[in-house]
Amino acid sequence: MNASRASHVPPAAKVLPGRVFYGWYVTLACGLMMWVTVGVGYYGLSTFLRPLQDEHGWSAGVVSGATGLYFTVSGVSAFIVGPFIDRRGPIRVMTVGILLTALSAAAVGFVQSIWQLYAVYSCMALAFGMGAAVATGSIMSRWFIHHRAKAISISSTGVSLGGATLVPLGTWLIGEGGLRLGAPVLGALVAAVALPVLYLVVSPDPAEMGLQADGHGGPDGVRLEHRSRVRLETQYRTWTRREAVSTWSFWAILIGFAFALATQTAVLIHQLSFLQEPGKLGSSSTAALAVTTTTIGSIVARLVVGQFFADKADKRLMTVVLFVGQAAAVFLYTMVSGTFAIYGVAMLFGFTIGNVYMMQSLLTAEIFGMSPSAPSTASWLSPARSAAASASCSWAGRATRPTATRCLSPCWRR
């Protein structure tokens, strides 16, 4: 760890049972933080989409444009904060991100004009870039090497739990009292959960507590686990950002996941609104249940893959299988109409989404390891991914019905 970073030994380290490697407590803490920050700051976009149209009379294109701006700003934000995390660690960045997520989510309930909506979404995007993938990925990659997939599958489950629980909660709150009730409650939940967990439990680096990754020794003393495909010499290699971005591996990850996550994000953001249309599920409650079904599928598949396969298997091959499976699920979404068929496709789509996100983190960490520049290297992936997501969301909101029938995304049939 860079010497300029402030040491952070959390209070929970003094009271939690020492027989359990502390990295697992950090894993659970990251999952809990992601439950509220991503559940509100990301899945909240789908929760707010239809109410913003209904309460203000704005078109789907206007609100989708704000969503597109959100992804552009979040990518730029992650790109900027990556080098700061290299130098100072993730705690300060995550603190600002959590507070800004809470405040901007609450502010959604009080916007009165389009420019205010775009400003609030920009703030929420800035917060998402500071407190999401780059920061938590930096923490997980330092605490684990051989059990990294297992740890990330557990921490990332918080993302899916956010969709499974906070989308229905937000939908219910908005149904009861409109955006002025639902948005502030969700914002308060972010601050009430994430900030205490960050400062009471999370330590960004095992070295600050006198520990090593996986609870073993350093590069010469780590107990070799032959079932893991991660090579230690790669993990402890020092990369510069220029060296990293000049590799074929970096560009393969950037381009491949940019396209995959563009489609995935467009479907997720418009899924709730799309399924409320006549000819699909028709109501907000049944559509919210379909979103919950998707996130349940994501949780189950991610835990199974992370616990039993990802640390042992070829991650490149697994990624290809997931891409093909997701393409099939999105195509089926455009074809089915019955309630049970829609729920089945929602579950199938969920099987892929969580693992696609996880595989990007795992591939990046496996190739570029625990180098001090790893956070900024990962942050270079964010602008391309976010630009693709921004374009896909904006296009999805503006696409016409004739165009939609030729596209592999349910949200383009609006």
CORDATA-V194772 format. One record per residue. N is the residue number from 0. RES is the residue in one letter. OMEGA is omega in whole degrees, 0 to 359 (none if undefined). Layout:
# CORDATA-V194772
n	res	omega
N	RES	OMEGA
N	RES	OMEGA
This chain:
# CORDATA-V194772
n	res	omega
0	M	180
1	N	185
2	A	182
3	S	179
4	R	177
5	A	178
6	S	181
7	H	175
8	V	189
9	P	178
10	P	182
11	A	180
12	A	182
13	K	186
14	V	181
15	L	182
16	P	183
17	G	181
18	R	176
19	V	178
20	F	188
21	Y	177
22	G	179
23	W	173
24	Y	177
25	V	178
26	T	179
27	L	179
28	A	178
29	C	177
30	G	180
31	L	177
32	M	181
33	M	176
34	W	183
35	V	184
36	T	179
37	V	178
38	G	178
39	V	186
40	G	179
41	Y	179
42	Y	176
43	G	179
44	L	178
45	S	179
46	T	183
47	F	191
48	L	182
49	R	178
50	P	177
51	L	177
52	Q	185
53	D	185
54	E	185
55	H	181
56	G	180
57	W	180
58	S	176
59	A	180
60	G	180
61	V	181
62	V	178
63	S	175
64	G	176
65	A	177
66	T	177
67	G	176
68	L	178
69	Y	183
70	F	176
71	T	182
72	V	181
73	S	177
74	G	177
75	V	179
76	S	179
77	A	179
78	F	182
79	I	186
80	V	181
81	G	178
82	P	178
83	F	177
84	I	175
85	D	188
86	R	190
87	R	183
88	G	189
89	P	190
90	I	182
91	R	180
92	V	181
93	M	178
94	T	179
95	V	180
96	G	180
97	I	180
98	L	181
99	L	175
100	T	181
101	A	183
102	L	183
103	S	176
104	A	178
105	A	183
106	A	178
107	V	181
108	G	186
109	F	179
110	V	181
111	Q	182
112	S	184
113	I	181
114	W	177
115	Q	177
116	L	181
117	Y	178
118	A	180
119	V	179
120	Y	177
121	S	178
122	C	180
123	M	177
124	A	176
125	L	179
126	A	181
127	F	178
128	G	182
129	M	190
130	G	187
131	A	196
132	A	185
133	V	183
134	A	181
135	T	176
136	G	176
137	S	180
138	I	184
139	M	182
140	S	178
141	R	182
142	W	186
143	F	171
144	I	184
145	H	179
146	H	186
147	R	181
148	A	178
149	K	181
150	A	181
151	I	178
152	S	179
153	I	182
154	S	182
155	S	176
156	T	175
157	G	178
158	V	182
159	S	177
160	L	175
161	G	177
162	G	184
163	A	186
164	T	187
165	L	174
166	V	175
167	P	179
168	L	179
169	G	178
170	T	179
171	W	180
172	L	180
173	I	176
174	G	180
175	E	187
176	G	180
177	G	181
178	L	182
179	R	172
180	L	188
181	G	185
182	A	178
183	P	179
184	V	178
185	L	178
186	G	179
187	A	179
188	L	179
189	V	182
190	A	185
191	A	182
192	V	192
193	A	183
194	L	177
195	P	180
196	V	181
197	L	187
198	Y	180
199	L	190
200	V	194
201	V	166
202	S	188
203	P	185
204	D	179
205	P	181
206	A	179
207	E	179
208	M	181
209	G	182
210	L	177
211	Q	179
212	A	181
213	D	180
214	G	181
215	H	184
216	G	180
217	G	185
218	P	178
219	D	186
220	G	180
221	V	176
222	R	183
223	L	177
224	E	191
225	H	179
226	R	178
227	S	180
228	R	181
229	V	180
230	R	185
231	L	182
232	E	176
233	T	183
234	Q	183
235	Y	175
236	R	177
237	T	178
238	W	163
239	T	179
240	R	180
241	R	178
242	E	183
243	A	184
244	V	177
245	S	181
246	T	175
247	W	181
248	S	180
249	F	184
250	W	176
251	A	177
252	I	183
253	L	186
254	I	183
255	G	182
256	F	176
257	A	179
258	F	182
259	A	183
260	L	175
261	A	179
262	T	182
263	Q	182
264	T	179
265	A	179
266	V	182
267	L	183
268	I	184
269	H	185
270	Q	183
271	L	180
272	S	182
273	F	185
274	L	175
275	Q	183
276	E	172
277	P	183
278	G	174
279	K	181
280	L	167
281	G	180
282	S	182
283	S	183
284	S	179
285	T	176
286	A	177
287	A	177
288	L	177
289	A	176
290	V	177
291	T	177
292	T	177
293	T	182
294	T	175
295	I	176
296	G	178
297	S	180
298	I	184
299	V	183
300	A	181
301	R	180
302	L	180
303	V	181
304	V	182
305	G	184
306	Q	192
307	F	189
308	F	195
309	A	179
310	D	185
311	K	189
312	A	174
313	D	186
314	K	178
315	R	179
316	L	178
317	M	180
318	T	178
319	V	179
320	V	179
321	L	178
322	F	180
323	V	179
324	G	180
325	Q	177
326	A	179
327	A	181
328	A	180
329	V	177
330	F	179
331	L	178
332	Y	181
333	T	189
334	M	189
335	V	181
336	S	181
337	G	183
338	T	183
339	F	178
340	A	179
341	I	178
342	Y	178
343	G	178
344	V	177
345	A	178
346	M	179
347	L	177
348	F	178
349	G	178
350	F	185
351	T	194
352	I	181
353	G	181
354	N	176
355	V	177
356	Y	183
357	M	182
358	M	176
359	Q	179
360	S	183
361	L	179
362	L	179
363	T	180
364	A	180
365	E	183
366	I	187
367	F	168
368	G	185
369	M	178
370	S	177
371	P	180
372	S	183
373	A	178
374	P	180
375	S	174
376	T	177
377	A	182
378	S	177
379	W	179
380	L	188
381	S	182
382	P	180
383	A	179
384	R	183
385	S	178
386	A	178
387	A	178
388	A	179
389	S	181
390	A	183
391	S	180
392	C	179
393	S	179
394	W	181
395	A	181
396	G	184
397	R	186
398	A	179
399	T	181
400	R	178
401	P	178
402	T	188
403	A	184
404	T	180
405	R	186
406	C	181
407	L	175
408	S	181
409	P	184
410	C	180
411	W	178
412	R	181
413	R	none
